[in-house]
Amino acid sequence: MNHQWVQQGCWVYICVWFQVSDSSDFGVSEDGAVYALRRLSLVGSGKAVEVVYAQDPQSKQVWKTRVHLLVRPNGNSAGLEQVKPVVVRGDGTLRRVKRDWVIPPINVPENSRGQFPEELVRIRSDRDNNRLLRYSVTGPGADQPPTSIFIISPISGQLSVTKPLDREHISNFHLRAHAVDLNGNQVENPIDIVINVIDQNDNRPEFTHTIFNGSVPEGSKPGSFVMTVTSVDKDDPKTANGMLRYKILSQNPQSPSSNMFTINNKTGDIITVAAGLDREKVTQYTLIIQATDMEGNPTYGLSNTATTVIRITDVNDNPPEFTTDTFFGEVHENRVNVIVANLTVTDKDQPHTSAWSAVYRIIAGDPTGRFSIPTDHTTNEGLLTVVKPIDFELTRSFMLTVEAENEVPLARGIHLPRQSTATVSVRILDVNESPEFSPNPKSIKLEEGLPAGSLLTTFTAQDPDRFLRQTVRYSKMYDPANWLEIDPVNGRISTIAILDRESPYVKNNLYNVTFMASDNGIPPASGTGTLQMYLLDINDNAPHVFPPEVEMCEKPDPNAINITASDPDLTPNAGPFAFELANRPSDVRRNWTLNRINGEYAQLRLRIGSLASGIYEVPIMITDSGNLPMSNTSYLRVKVCQCDHHGDCVDMERIIAAGLGTGTIIAILICIIILLVLVLLFVMWMKRRDKERQAKQLLIDPEDDVRDNILKYDEEGGGEEDQDYDLSQLQQPDALEPECIKVGIRRLDERPLHHDHQYPIRSAAPHPGDIGDFIHEGLKAADNDPTAPPYDSLLVFDYEGSGSDAGSLSSLHSSSSCGDQDYDYLGDWGPRFRKLADLYGGGDD
């Protein structure tokens, strides 16, 4: 194929070249029209297929498409169908080529310091040759935020930038250029303008952290990964401005080498490059890391630093070592859970970690497992402890071999040294041990009924302190029935009472007695032993009738009662039993019959038709089946009563007994007593209330106060002589003159005026509530006064005394003279005082 490119008509910044795959037959014009270069004959096929290529001379991008040429329908000769100018799209499809304008991307460096506005490019359409056009741009950076960064001359089409650009803020702009005529008619399709902001190295690298923390196990091999540091650069990472390189500036401490680590200059990975990391010597390293852009160019690149702290983690590379080869301890015999010795070790690994914590074990010298060694997790010491009792008489000392390890295995290549093993010497101390009974408990069998003084057995104890010559003495600790005694020297046990299997202290035929054995050591020690006696039964208890009391109707139907026998003894000393009615009294066999049902039960029947209500005691003789049979006559209490149609007793005693138990009767009595107490309290309260009411009656209401009124008691007095009152007695006695005393008519039985009998004296300022008590006391004194006048005579109790602010009744007497007084003014005080004025004034009424 001949490559012949035909240039299409070019506009400003536009140029497309076309090429036909077979240029000898077809060609393509500048406007994209495909035409035939010579006369063609397409006989037989009627069509031709050609491939047309289009190329952008700037980007060198090539498109292609297939063109199908058909024979004209109006002639026999071959020809070309009218083909419109076409151009190939990027997706391989065709579109019609129109005169268009294309502007390649415009690159503008950021941070420009030129004079603004700075011209970028001139946009012009070839149609402005014969007409005037106006140019404009739209989009972000022009008429959209951020606005006015780019402007265009509407006449010349010169596009300019007005300020420095920042790629880190906006890396590119997409604008659209428009061309219209003076009437505003669009003459060209809008064209896209891409403005790329070219990066400048104006940003230093920034580490993501000021301090990076990492760790690596001690003893790590060279090449072991430690950590990664990261730095970012805002400049374009596709250019050298954003390409970073790392390096280590310093290492502290420089031990055991100054270059223990290295860093990948592109990724920032830190790895070890030397052996010898030992946490026990250096716990951490501090590295200063530098990041430089421009691919690490020290001349043009910008750099920054960060600190990296690498902690050396612990591994179990140091075994525990005992602080001494031999430890010593001692413990008393028979003691358990006692610490004998503290085993101390040293471990250089990090404290309170599994590589530091020690685990102790006994590897020799303790075949019976009497010791254990737990670890004190605070101090890491081994606590040698006794877990099983040790007998001094058997073993007086132990020589233990102890080994210490860590909770986790040692690091590879490290072995336990000799210092991880130690010897522990334990001495056992003797103590005074308690005597021990053997066997304990001791069991014996014997028959009950043994008489007092019978020797039962010997129960002795052995003193474990066989190397000490000590004496053992015996005593009794627990013997609830007090049947036995023990010899304090030889331990012989004998009876002091008759053994009874039926005793309440015997449970399941067993009777337990506890004895104590004590030695004479310092201090004394004692031990206890139990003697278990299994008592065999003998026939020592006679049977009794059961139940002891029964009920029967007066006219029983049926008239039979089943009874049995109760015997505390065991078989064969109990049933079967033989039942028989006693011969006496004679009416027993006349009224009753007893028939044996089996060896355990018998039936009591009423021989006669009926019995009167009452209680009857029927003697029954019962014999057991022991080797030496025992008989007993016991009385069956038969209660004969009236019965209802169900055969149940209905007598009042049964109703009371059934309905009111002892507790109910006691409760009723308590209620009655409480009720009586309440009634008594109520009566006492009523009496007290009446007494208080009588006392309060003496306290007159304010309007009836005796100090202001004259009260009428409706008493006739002792006769006509009482009608002539001596009103001078109402005056204070010490205020009366001698001649006044003689005035008036006095009765012969009247009390002398100045008698010195001791009447109660009222206080100067009494409480208002004590006037009743005062009057009662005065009345009592008058009754006991032999010189007192009769009850209807004037009785002087007391007076308030002189100098009272309220005055006294003597104020009614205007002077000490006995002359006539004018009492008419009292009439102005009301009807009651008018009556008083008449009495004193001597009125006609």
ZAMARGU-4260 file (C-alpha; in steps of 0.2 Angstrom, whole numbers, plus 5000, padded with zeros to 4 digits):
<rodrens>
0) 5000/5000/5000 | 5007/5017/4995 | 5006/5029/5010 | 5001/5045/5002 | 4994/5058/5014
5) 4983/5072/5007 | 4982/5087/5019 | 4964/5093/5022 | 4961/5111/5023 | 4969/5118/5038
10) 4962/5131/5050 | 4970/5139/5064 | 4979/5125/5074 | 4969/5112/5064 | 4976/5100/5051
15) 4970/5082/5046 | 4978/5071/5033 | 4969/5058/5023 | 4976/5043/5014 | 4968/5029/5004
20) 4974/5011/5005 | 4975/5009/4986 | 4980/5026/4979 | 4981/5020/4961 | 4962/5019/4960
25) 4955/5031/4972 | 4960/5048/4980 | 4954/5059/4994 | 4952/5078/4992 | 4956/5091/5005
30) 4938/5092/5010 | 4937/5073/5013 | 4929/5069/4996 | 4934/5051/4989 | 4936/5051/4970
35) 4942/5039/4957 | 4959/5042/4949 | 4955/5033/4933 | 4940/5024/4924 | 4936/5008/4933
40) 4927/4993/4927 | 4918/4984/4941 | 4910/4970/4930 | 4904/4956/4940 | 4906/4963/4957
45) 4897/4979/4956 | 4906/4987/4971 | 4922/4991/4978 | 4929/4992/4996 | 4942/5004/5001
50) 4950/5009/5017 | 4953/5027/5021 | 4965/5033/5035 | 4965/5049/5044 | 4980/5056/5054
55) 4983/5070/5066 | 4999/5077/5061 | 5003/5084/5079 | 4998/5069/5090 | 5001/5056/5075
60) 4985/5048/5080 | 4978/5038/5065 | 4960/5032/5062 | 4953/5021/5048 | 4936/5017/5041
65) 4930/5006/5026 | 4922/5015/5011 | 4910/5004/5001 | 4908/5010/4982 | 4893/5004/4972
70) 4890/5004/4953 | 4878/5018/4948 | 4861/5011/4944 | 4858/5022/4928 | 4872/5015/4917
75) 4883/5001/4913 | 4899/5009/4916 | 4906/5009/4934 | 4907/5025/4944 | 4907/5032/4961
80) 4893/5036/4972 | 4893/5053/4979 | 4902/5052/4995 | 4902/5066/5008 | 4917/5071/5017
85) 4920/5060/5032 | 4931/5058/5046 | 4934/5044/5058 | 4930/5045/5076 | 4940/5037/5090
90) 4928/5023/5092 | 4930/5018/5073 | 4913/5026/5067 | 4912/5039/5054 | 4905/5057/5055
95) 4904/5070/5042 | 4918/5082/5042 | 4914/5100/5045 | 4925/5114/5045 | 4929/5115/5064
100) 4943/5122/5075 | 4953/5112/5087 | 4965/5119/5100 | 4978/5107/5108 | 4981/5108/5127
105) 4989/5123/5133 | 5003/5121/5147 | 5005/5135/5159 | 5018/5134/5173 | 5012/5137/5191
110) 5019/5151/5201 | 5023/5162/5186 | 5031/5179/5190 | 5029/5186/5173 | 5019/5202/5170
115) 5000/5200/5170 | 4990/5198/5161 | 5001/5185/5152 | 4996/5180/5135 | 4994/5161/5132
120) 4987/5158/5115 | 4977/5167/5100 | 4961/5159/5094 | 4955/5163/5077 | 4943/5156/5064
125) 4947/5158/5046 | 4930/5164/5043 | 4935/5181/5050 | 4943/5185/5033 | 4927/5192/5026
130) 4917/5196/5042 | 4920/5203/5059 | 4919/5190/5073 | 4918/5191/5092 | 4927/5178/5103
135) 4923/5173/5121 | 4927/5159/5134 | 4917/5151/5147 | 4919/5138/5161 | 4928/5137/5178
140) 4942/5150/5179 | 4933/5162/5166 | 4915/5166/5170 | 4913/5153/5184 | 4922/5152/5201
145) 4936/5155/5202 | 4932/5169/5190 | 4942/5181/5180 | 4958/5170/5180 | 4957/5168/5161
150) 4952/5182/5149 | 4950/5183/5130 | 4951/5198/5119 | 4934/5198/5110 | 4941/5205/5094
155) 4959/5197/5092 | 4955/5181/5101 | 4970/5182/5112 | 4968/5171/5128 | 4978/5177/5143
160) 4980/5173/5162 | 4978/5186/5175 | 4987/5179/5190 | 4999/5165/5195 | 4992/5148/5196
165) 4994/5135/5209 | 4994/5117/5203 | 4991/5110/5221 | 4975/5120/5221 | 4969/5117/5203
170) 4979/5106/5192 | 4970/5110/5175 | 4956/5121/5168 | 4943/5116/5155 | 4936/5131/5145
175) 4925/5133/5130 | 4929/5145/5116 | 4915/5153/5106 | 4915/5163/5090 | 4900/5173/5085
180) 4896/5187/5072 | 4891/5204/5076 | 4873/5199/5077 | 4877/5186/5090 | 4875/5171/5078
185) 4887/5157/5081 | 4899/5154/5066 | 4909/5140/5074 | 4905/5126/5086 | 4912/5129/5103
190) 4929/5122/5105 | 4936/5115/5121 | 4952/5122/5128 | 4962/5112/5141 | 4974/5122/5151
195) 4986/5111/5161 | 4996/5119/5176 | 5014/5114/5175 | 5021/5109/5192 | 5035/5117/5200
200) 5045/5111/5215 | 5037/5122/5228 | 5033/5110/5242 | 5044/5101/5254 | 5041/5083/5258
205) 5030/5081/5274 | 5031/5065/5285 | 5015/5058/5291 | 5021/5058/5309 | 5034/5068/5318
210) 5040/5053/5328 | 5038/5035/5321 | 5038/5021/5333 | 5044/5003/5329 | 5050/4988/5337
215) 5061/4973/5332 | 5066/4958/5343 | 5083/4957/5350 | 5095/4945/5341 | 5086/4948/5324
220) 5096/4943/5309 | 5102/4956/5296 | 5089/4960/5284 | 5074/4959/5296 | 5061/4971/5293
225) 5058/4984/5306 | 5045/4997/5301 | 5041/5009/5287 | 5041/5028/5287 | 5030/5038/5275
230) 5032/5055/5268 | 5021/5065/5256 | 5024/5079/5244 | 5011/5090/5237 | 5020/5092/5220
235) 5016/5081/5205 | 5021/5063/5209 | 5024/5060/5190 | 5037/5072/5190 | 5054/5073/5199
240) 5046/5087/5210 | 5036/5074/5219 | 5048/5059/5218 | 5055/5056/5236 | 5071/5048/5242
245) 5074/5043/5260 | 5090/5041/5270 | 5096/5039/5288 | 5105/5054/5294 | 5110/5048/5311
250) 5108/5033/5324 | 5109/5035/5343 | 5117/5025/5351 | 5130/5019/5339 | 5132/5003/5348
255) 5137/4990/5344 | 5139/4998/5327 | 5135/5015/5319 | 5125/5006/5305 | 5113/4994/5313
260) 5099/4999/5301 | 5097/5004/5283 | 5082/5011/5274 | 5075/5008/5257 | 5077/5025/5248
265) 5061/5023/5238 | 5049/5014/5250 | 5055/5020/5267 | 5056/5002/5273 | 5069/5001/5288
270) 5078/4984/5290 | 5092/4978/5300 | 5109/4977/5292 | 5120/4971/5306 | 5119/4958/5320
275) 5121/4961/5339 | 5104/4968/5344 | 5103/4965/5363 | 5089/4972/5373 | 5099/4970/5389
280) 5112/4982/5382 | 5103/4994/5372 | 5084/4995/5374 | 5080/5007/5360 | 5088/5016/5345
285) 5084/5033/5338 | 5086/5037/5320 | 5084/5053/5311 | 5076/5050/5294 | 5078/5063/5279
290) 5066/5063/5264 | 5071/5073/5249 | 5061/5077/5233 | 5069/5079/5215 | 5073/5060/5217
295) 5085/5064/5231 | 5095/5078/5222 | 5104/5087/5236 | 5107/5102/5225 | 5089/5105/5219
300) 5078/5095/5230 | 5069/5100/5245 | 5070/5089/5261 | 5063/5087/5278 | 5067/5075/5293
305) 5058/5065/5306 | 5063/5055/5321 | 5061/5036/5322 | 5061/5027/5339 | 5065/5008/5337
310) 5062/4998/5353 | 5071/4982/5355 | 5059/4969/5361 | 5064/4956/5373 | 5066/4937/5369
315) 5070/4924/5381 | 5089/4924/5378 | 5093/4924/5397 | 5089/4909/5408 | 5085/4912/5426
320) 5100/4909/5437 | 5100/4905/5456 | 5108/4918/5467 | 5117/4904/5477 | 5121/4885/5475
325) 5113/4879/5491 | 5098/4885/5501 | 5093/4880/5518 | 5076/4878/5527 | 5068/4870/5542
330) 5050/4865/5546 | 5041/4856/5561 | 5034/4839/5557 | 5016/4836/5553 | 5015/4854/5547
335) 5007/4858/5529 | 5005/4873/5518 | 5021/4881/5527 | 5034/4890/5517 | 5051/4882/5521
340) 5063/4893/5510 | 5063/4907/5498 | 5072/4903/5482 | 5079/4918/5473 | 5085/4919/5455
345) 5091/4933/5443 | 5085/4935/5425 | 5091/4949/5414 | 5076/4948/5403 | 5062/4961/5404
350) 5054/4960/5421 | 5036/4953/5423 | 5036/4945/5406 | 5035/4927/5401 | 5053/4927/5397
355) 5057/4933/5415 | 5045/4924/5425 | 5052/4908/5433 | 5045/4891/5435 | 5053/4880/5448
360) 5052/4861/5449 | 5060/4848/5460 | 5070/4836/5450 | 5077/4825/5464 | 5076/4822/5483
365) 5057/4821/5485 | 5050/4804/5479 | 5034/4805/5489 | 5029/4823/5483 | 5029/4831/5500
370) 5035/4848/5493 | 5030/4860/5480 | 5037/4877/5474 | 5025/4890/5468 | 5031/4906/5461
375) 5029/4923/5469 | 5024/4933/5453 | 5030/4949/5461 | 5047/4945/5466 | 5049/4930/5455
380) 5055/4920/5470 | 5051/4901/5472 | 5042/4897/5488 | 5047/4880/5494 | 5031/4874/5503
385) 5026/4858/5512 | 5011/4850/5505 | 5011/4833/5514 | 5014/4830/5533 | 5032/4824/5537
390) 5035/4812/5551 | 5051/4817/5561 | 5052/4799/5567 | 5054/4793/5549 | 5063/4807/5540
395) 5074/4820/5549 | 5080/4829/5533 | 5078/4831/5515 | 5091/4836/5501 | 5081/4843/5486
400) 5088/4847/5469 | 5078/4861/5461 | 5078/4868/5443 | 5072/4885/5437 | 5065/4888/5420
405) 5055/4902/5411 | 5037/4901/5406 | 5042/4901/5388 | 5056/4891/5380 | 5073/4899/5378
410) 5078/4906/5361 | 5086/4895/5348 | 5104/4891/5352 | 5103/4895/5371 | 5104/4882/5384
415) 5101/4881/5403 | 5117/4885/5412 | 5123/4876/5428 | 5117/4891/5438 | 5099/4886/5434
420) 5100/4872/5446 | 5102/4873/5465 | 5101/4862/5481 | 5089/4865/5495 | 5093/4857/5512
425) 5078/4855/5523 | 5079/4850/5541 | 5063/4843/5550 | 5060/4848/5568 | 5052/4837/5581
430) 5036/4841/5590 | 5026/4833/5604 | 5013/4823/5594 | 4997/4817/5600 | 4994/4799/5605
435) 4985/4789/5592 | 4972/4776/5595 | 4973/4761/5584 | 4961/4756/5576 | 4950/4771/5577
440) 4936/4769/5578 | 4936/4752/5586 | 4920/4741/5584 | 4914/4728/5596 | 4898/4717/5597
445) 4890/4712/5614 | 4873/4709/5621 | 4863/4722/5630 | 4859/4719/5648 | 4877/4717/5654
450) 4878/4721/5672 | 4888/4735/5679 | 4907/4730/5681 | 4908/4719/5666 | 4924/4721/5656
455) 4921/4725/5638 | 4938/4728/5629 | 4955/4737/5630 | 4957/4753/5620 | 4974/4759/5620
460) 4984/4773/5610 | 5002/4774/5605 | 5013/4789/5606 | 5021/4793/5589 | 5036/4801/5599
465) 5044/4784/5601 | 5061/4792/5605 | 5054/4801/5620 | 5049/4791/5635 | 5032/4798/5639
470) 5017/4792/5649 | 5000/4790/5641 | 4984/4792/5652 | 4966/4789/5647 | 4950/4797/5651
475) 4932/4798/5644 | 4926/4812/5634 | 4909/4808/5628 | 4897/4795/5635 | 4879/4801/5634
480) 4871/4787/5644 | 4886/4786/5656 | 4887/4767/5654 | 4906/4765/5653 | 4922/4769/5662
485) 4941/4767/5656 | 4956/4763/5666 | 4967/4779/5665 | 4983/4768/5665 | 4980/4752/5654
490) 4965/4758/5644 | 4953/4744/5650 | 4935/4748/5647 | 4921/4741/5658 | 4903/4745/5662
495) 4896/4755/5676 | 4877/4753/5671 | 4867/4740/5662 | 4867/4742/5643 | 4850/4744/5635
500) 4848/4743/5617 | 4831/4751/5618 | 4839/4767/5625 | 4836/4783/5615 | 4855/4786/5614
505) 4857/4770/5603 | 4855/4773/5585 | 4853/4758/5573 | 4859/4746/5587 | 4876/4757/5588
510) 4882/4766/5604 | 4897/4778/5602 | 4909/4782/5616 | 4924/4794/5614 | 4939/4792/5624
515) 4955/4804/5625 | 4973/4799/5627 | 4985/4812/5634 | 5004/4811/5636 | 5015/4821/5648
520) 5025/4830/5635 | 5029/4849/5636 | 5017/4855/5630 | 5005/4840/5633 | 4997/4832/5618
525) 4981/4823/5617 | 4971/4812/5604 | 4954/4805/5604 | 4947/4788/5599 | 4929/4782/5596
530) 4923/4765/5603 | 4908/4759/5593 | 4897/4746/5602 | 4885/4735/5592 | 4872/4730/5605
535) 4863/4713/5602 | 4845/4712/5607 | 4839/4701/5621 | 4821/4698/5627 | 4821/4711/5640
540) 4804/4720/5636 | 4787/4714/5638 | 4774/4718/5625 | 4760/4731/5627 | 4743/4733/5619
545) 4742/4745/5605 | 4733/4756/5602 | 4731/4759/5621 | 4714/4768/5618 | 4699/4764/5606
550) 4682/4770/5603 | 4666/4760/5601 | 4647/4764/5599 | 4634/4760/5612 | 4627/4748/5599
555) 4641/4744/5588 | 4639/4737/5571 | 4650/4728/5568 | 4655/4727/5586 | 4673/4721/5584
560) 4690/4731/5586 | 4707/4725/5580 | 4721/4727/5591 | 4740/4723/5591 | 4755/4723/5602
565) 4770/4734/5604 | 4787/4727/5609 | 4803/4737/5609 | 4813/4721/5606 | 4818/4714/5589
570) 4813/4698/5581 | 4813/4684/5587 | 4811/4692/5604 | 4795/4701/5599 | 4780/4693/5588
575) 4771/4683/5585 | 4761/4687/5601 | 4748/4678/5611 | 4733/4688/5616 | 4721/4683/5631
580) 4708/4692/5642 | 4712/4693/5660 | 4701/4683/5672 | 4698/4697/5683 | 4687/4707/5685
585) 4674/4694/5682 | 4663/4705/5671 | 4677/4706/5658 | 4674/4689/5651 | 4655/4692/5653
590) 4655/4708/5642 | 4670/4705/5630 | 4678/4691/5619 | 4695/4691/5612 | 4699/4681/5596
595) 4717/4679/5588 | 4718/4684/5570 | 4736/4680/5567 | 4753/4682/5576 | 4752/4701/5576
600) 4733/4705/5578 | 4718/4700/5588 | 4700/4705/5588 | 4690/4712/5603 | 4671/4709/5602
605) 4657/4715/5613 | 4648/4699/5619 | 4632/4708/5624 | 4621/4719/5612 | 4625/4736/5619
610) 4634/4745/5633 | 4630/4762/5641 | 4641/4776/5637 | 4657/4777/5647 | 4675/4772/5648
615) 4679/4754/5651 | 4697/4747/5654 | 4699/4729/5647 | 4714/4720/5654 | 4723/4710/5641
620) 4738/4698/5644 | 4750/4698/5629 | 4765/4686/5628 | 4779/4688/5616 | 4789/4674/5607
625) 4806/4676/5615 | 4817/4662/5620 | 4812/4666/5638 | 4794/4673/5634 | 4789/4688/5643
630) 4771/4692/5647 | 4762/4708/5652 | 4744/4713/5656 | 4740/4729/5649 | 4724/4739/5649
635) 4715/4743/5634 | 4705/4759/5636 | 4688/4757/5627 | 4677/4773/5626 | 4659/4769/5623
640) 4649/4783/5616 | 4633/4788/5606 | 4636/4787/5587 | 4628/4795/5572 | 4623/4786/5556
645) 4641/4786/5550 | 4647/4777/5566 | 4656/4792/5573 | 4655/4798/5591 | 4644/4813/5594
650) 4645/4816/5612 | 4649/4833/5618 | 4666/4829/5626 | 4672/4822/5609 | 4665/4838/5600
655) 4674/4849/5612 | 4690/4839/5611 | 4689/4838/5593 | 4685/4857/5590 | 4694/4865/5604
660) 4712/4860/5607 | 4723/4865/5621 | 4730/4879/5611 | 4713/4886/5606 | 4707/4885/5625
665) 4722/4895/5630 | 4719/4908/5617 | 4701/4910/5622 | 4706/4912/5640 | 4719/4925/5635
670) 4706/4935/5625 | 4694/4935/5640 | 4708/4941/5652 | 4712/4955/5640 | 4693/4960/5638
675) 4692/4961/5657 | 4707/4972/5659 | 4700/4983/5645 | 4684/4985/5655 | 4693/4988/5671
680) 4703/5002/5663 | 4687/5010/5655 | 4679/5010/5672 | 4694/5018/5680 | 4695/5031/5666
685) 4676/5035/5669 | 4679/5038/5687 | 4694/5049/5684 | 4684/5059/5672 | 4669/5062/5684
690) 4681/5067/5697 | 4689/5080/5685 | 4672/5086/5680 | 4667/5089/5698 | 4683/5099/5700
695) 4680/5109/5685 | 4663/5114/5690 | 4671/5125/5703 | 4679/5135/5689 | 4664/5146/5684
700) 4662/5153/5667 | 4669/5171/5664 | 4651/5179/5665 | 4647/5170/5681 | 4664/5174/5689
705) 4662/5176/5708 | 4673/5191/5708 | 4660/5201/5698 | 4643/5193/5703 | 4633/5187/5717
710) 4628/5169/5715 | 4611/5162/5721 | 4613/5144/5727 | 4594/5142/5731 | 4598/5136/5749
715) 4585/5141/5763 | 4599/5141/5777 | 4596/5137/5795 | 4580/5147/5798 | 4575/5165/5799
720) 4590/5170/5809 | 4600/5167/5793 | 4590/5181/5784 | 4600/5195/5793 | 4617/5194/5785
725) 4632/5203/5792 | 4639/5210/5776 | 4654/5217/5786 | 4661/5199/5785 | 4665/5202/5766
730) 4677/5215/5771 | 4695/5212/5775 | 4697/5208/5793 | 4712/5219/5796 | 4703/5234/5788
735) 4688/5234/5800 | 4688/5245/5815 | 4684/5237/5832 | 4667/5246/5833 | 4662/5240/5817
740) 4665/5222/5822 | 4652/5224/5835 | 4639/5230/5823 | 4626/5218/5817 | 4617/5203/5824
745) 4629/5187/5826 | 4623/5170/5830 | 4629/5162/5846 | 4636/5146/5836 | 4646/5157/5824
750) 4664/5154/5823 | 4675/5167/5832 | 4681/5180/5820 | 4700/5179/5824 | 4702/5160/5827
755) 4719/5154/5824 | 4715/5136/5817 | 4726/5131/5803 | 4717/5132/5787 | 4725/5130/5770
760) 4733/5146/5764 | 4731/5150/5745 | 4747/5156/5736 | 4748/5174/5731 | 4748/5169/5713
765) 4739/5152/5711 | 4737/5143/5695 | 4719/5145/5688 | 4717/5126/5689 | 4721/5123/5708
770) 4705/5133/5715 | 4695/5117/5716 | 4709/5108/5726 | 4710/5123/5737 | 4692/5123/5741
775) 4691/5104/5744 | 4706/5106/5756 | 4697/5120/5765 | 4682/5110/5767 | 4691/5096/5774
780) 4700/5107/5787 | 4683/5114/5792 | 4676/5097/5794 | 4690/5093/5806 | 4689/5109/5816
785) 4680/5106/5832 | 4677/5125/5834 | 4669/5127/5817 | 4651/5133/5816 | 4637/5122/5808
790) 4637/5120/5789 | 4625/5134/5786 | 4635/5147/5796 | 4647/5159/5788 | 4664/5152/5785
795) 4679/5163/5782 | 4692/5154/5771 | 4705/5167/5767 | 4707/5183/5758 | 4719/5189/5745
800) 4728/5201/5756 | 4731/5219/5756 | 4738/5229/5741 | 4730/5219/5727 | 4728/5229/5711
805) 4711/5221/5709 | 4706/5226/5726 | 4694/5215/5736 | 4676/5215/5741 | 4680/5227/5755
810) 4681/5241/5742 | 4662/5241/5742 | 4664/5249/5760 | 4669/5267/5755 | 4677/5270/5772
815) 4682/5262/5788 | 4667/5271/5797 | 4651/5263/5799 | 4641/5277/5792 | 4628/5275/5778
820) 4635/5273/5761 | 4627/5277/5744 | 4626/5261/5733 | 4615/5268/5720 | 4629/5269/5707
825) 4630/5251/5707 | 4613/5251/5698 | 4622/5258/5683 | 4632/5242/5681 | 4617/5231/5677
830) 4603/5221/5684 | 4614/5210/5694 | 4623/5224/5703 | 4607/5233/5706 | 4602/5219/5717
835) 4618/5221/5726 | 4615/5239/5728 | 4598/5235/5736 | 4606/5223/5748 | 4619/5235/5754
840) 4609/5251/5753 | 4594/5244/5762 | 4581/5246/5749 | 4563/5241/5751 | 4565/5227/5739
</rodrens>
